[in-house]
Amino acid sequence: MERWEYRVVDLTKVEKDVSELNRLGGEGWEAVGMVSTWGTGVRFVHPIALLKRPVTQA
């Protein structure tokens, strides 16, 4: 049975976020969904990327 690990990435700055998602993709992370969340301060709503990758067997 395949096992997975999960991660969330808060996307607030497009330029930084794209390079971060590319870096994570290179590490085997796959974006599997997007949700919006309420923030605070100037930025009230921002997207969150949901990622997963297989757990390597040690």
Residue pairs with C-beta under 8 A, 6 or more apart in sequence:
2 54
3 54
3 55
4 52
4 53
4 54
4 55
5 52
5 53
5 54
5 55
6 50
6 51
6 52
7 24
7 29
7 50
7 51
7 52
8 48
8 49
8 50
8 51
9 17
9 20
9 21
9 24
9 48
9 49
9 51
10 37
10 46
10 48
11 17
11 46
11 47
11 48
11 49
12 43
12 46
21 31
21 49
24 51
25 31
27 53
28 53
28 54
29 51
29 52
29 53
30 51
30 52
30 53
31 49
31 50
31 51
32 50
32 51
32 52
33 49
33 50
34 47
34 48
34 49
34 50
35 47
35 48
35 50
36 45
36 46
36 47
36 48
37 45
37 46
37 47
37 48
38 44
38 45
39 45
39 46
